[in-house]
Amino acid sequence: MKNNTMKYLTVLDFCSGRVHMYTVVGSSRGDWKPDEQSIEEFLTDVGHSVGNCEWMVHSDKRIVTSIMLTKENSFTK
């Protein structure tokens, strides 16, 4: 059976224009029970402006990327 424990916190930071992914210590033991307040406190502690971020918790570390859309390879031809 696949373990779906939330192990990662990914942040889309509009201030820096970057995406940050944090590995959560204790998640492999099931010690971490994410809640909105504790996550937002963490984000503030590490320097993010919570009002200028979107975040999610997830169990899969893979990052999905796509091709850059240009006029030549547009899907709307």
C-alpha positions as YAML, in Angstrom:
chain: A
units: angstrom
residues:
- id: 1
  name: MET
  ca: [0.00, 0.00, 0.00]
- id: 2
  name: LYS
  ca: [1.30, 3.45, -0.94]
- id: 3
  name: ASN
  ca: [2.15, 5.80, 1.95]
- id: 4
  name: ASN
  ca: [0.32, 9.09, 1.37]
- id: 5
  name: THR
  ca: [1.78, 10.91, 4.37]
- id: 6
  name: MET
  ca: [2.22, 14.59, 3.67]
- id: 7
  name: LYS
  ca: [5.99, 15.00, 3.52]
- id: 8
  name: TYR
  ca: [6.51, 18.23, 1.60]
- id: 9
  name: LEU
  ca: [5.40, 21.83, 1.77]
- id: 10
  name: THR
  ca: [5.57, 23.74, -1.50]
- id: 11
  name: VAL
  ca: [5.27, 27.52, -1.53]
- id: 12
  name: LEU
  ca: [4.62, 29.80, -4.49]
- id: 13
  name: ASP
  ca: [6.09, 33.09, -3.26]
- id: 14
  name: PHE
  ca: [4.83, 36.07, -5.24]
- id: 15
  name: CYS
  ca: [7.30, 38.45, -3.54]
- id: 16
  name: SER
  ca: [10.40, 36.57, -4.71]
- id: 17
  name: GLY
  ca: [8.84, 35.05, -7.83]
- id: 18
  name: ARG
  ca: [10.15, 31.64, -6.77]
- id: 19
  name: VAL
  ca: [8.77, 28.26, -5.82]
- id: 20
  name: HIS
  ca: [10.15, 26.78, -2.59]
- id: 21
  name: MET
  ca: [9.78, 23.15, -1.49]
- id: 22
  name: TYR
  ca: [10.47, 22.15, 2.11]
- id: 23
  name: THR
  ca: [10.90, 18.58, 3.32]
- id: 24
  name: VAL
  ca: [9.10, 18.19, 6.61]
- id: 25
  name: VAL
  ca: [11.18, 16.63, 9.39]
- id: 26
  name: GLY
  ca: [9.22, 13.93, 11.21]
- id: 27
  name: SER
  ca: [6.84, 13.28, 8.33]
- id: 28
  name: SER
  ca: [8.27, 9.81, 7.67]
- id: 29
  name: ARG
  ca: [7.33, 8.77, 11.22]
- id: 30
  name: GLY
  ca: [3.87, 10.30, 10.91]
- id: 31
  name: ASP
  ca: [4.67, 12.91, 13.59]
- id: 32
  name: TRP
  ca: [3.65, 15.85, 11.42]
- id: 33
  name: LYS
  ca: [-0.03, 16.68, 11.32]
- id: 34
  name: PRO
  ca: [-0.19, 19.82, 9.18]
- id: 35
  name: ASP
  ca: [-2.70, 22.48, 10.07]
- id: 36
  name: GLU
  ca: [-3.09, 25.92, 8.56]
- id: 37
  name: GLN
  ca: [-1.94, 27.86, 11.63]
- id: 38
  name: SER
  ca: [1.30, 25.91, 12.18]
- id: 39
  name: ILE
  ca: [2.16, 26.05, 8.48]
- id: 40
  name: GLU
  ca: [1.61, 29.80, 8.29]
- id: 41
  name: GLU
  ca: [3.71, 30.30, 11.45]
- id: 42
  name: PHE
  ca: [6.51, 28.28, 9.83]
- id: 43
  name: LEU
  ca: [6.27, 30.29, 6.61]
- id: 44
  name: THR
  ca: [6.53, 33.54, 8.56]
- id: 45
  name: ASP
  ca: [9.47, 32.20, 10.60]
- id: 46
  name: VAL
  ca: [11.45, 31.38, 7.43]
- id: 47
  name: GLY
  ca: [10.77, 34.79, 5.89]
- id: 48
  name: HIS
  ca: [7.74, 34.38, 3.64]
- id: 49
  name: SER
  ca: [4.95, 36.95, 3.62]
- id: 50
  name: VAL
  ca: [1.91, 34.72, 4.10]
- id: 51
  name: GLY
  ca: [-0.36, 37.25, 2.39]
- id: 52
  name: ASN
  ca: [1.79, 37.02, -0.75]
- id: 53
  name: CYS
  ca: [2.09, 33.24, -0.98]
- id: 54
  name: GLU
  ca: [0.12, 30.20, -1.97]
- id: 55
  name: TRP
  ca: [1.12, 26.87, -0.42]
- id: 56
  name: MET
  ca: [0.21, 23.22, -0.39]
- id: 57
  name: VAL
  ca: [1.27, 20.08, 1.43]
- id: 58
  name: HIS
  ca: [1.80, 16.89, -0.54]
- id: 59
  name: SER
  ca: [3.34, 13.44, -0.48]
- id: 60
  name: ASP
  ca: [4.98, 13.31, -3.90]
- id: 61
  name: LYS
  ca: [8.38, 14.96, -4.37]
- id: 62
  name: ARG
  ca: [8.25, 14.88, -8.17]
- id: 63
  name: ILE
  ca: [8.10, 18.22, -9.96]
- id: 64
  name: VAL
  ca: [6.14, 18.40, -13.19]
- id: 65
  name: THR
  ca: [7.44, 20.82, -15.80]
- id: 66
  name: SER
  ca: [6.11, 21.64, -19.23]
- id: 67
  name: ILE
  ca: [7.42, 23.08, -22.46]
- id: 68
  name: MET
  ca: [7.56, 26.83, -22.95]
- id: 69
  name: LEU
  ca: [4.68, 27.96, -25.13]
- id: 70
  name: THR
  ca: [5.64, 30.12, -28.06]
- id: 71
  name: LYS
  ca: [3.83, 31.14, -31.19]
- id: 72
  name: GLU
  ca: [5.54, 28.29, -33.04]
- id: 73
  name: ASN
  ca: [4.44, 25.52, -30.68]
- id: 74
  name: SER
  ca: [1.14, 26.95, -29.43]
- id: 75
  name: PHE
  ca: [-1.64, 24.48, -28.72]
- id: 76
  name: THR
  ca: [-4.22, 26.94, -30.07]
- id: 77
  name: LYS
  ca: [-3.25, 26.66, -33.78]
...
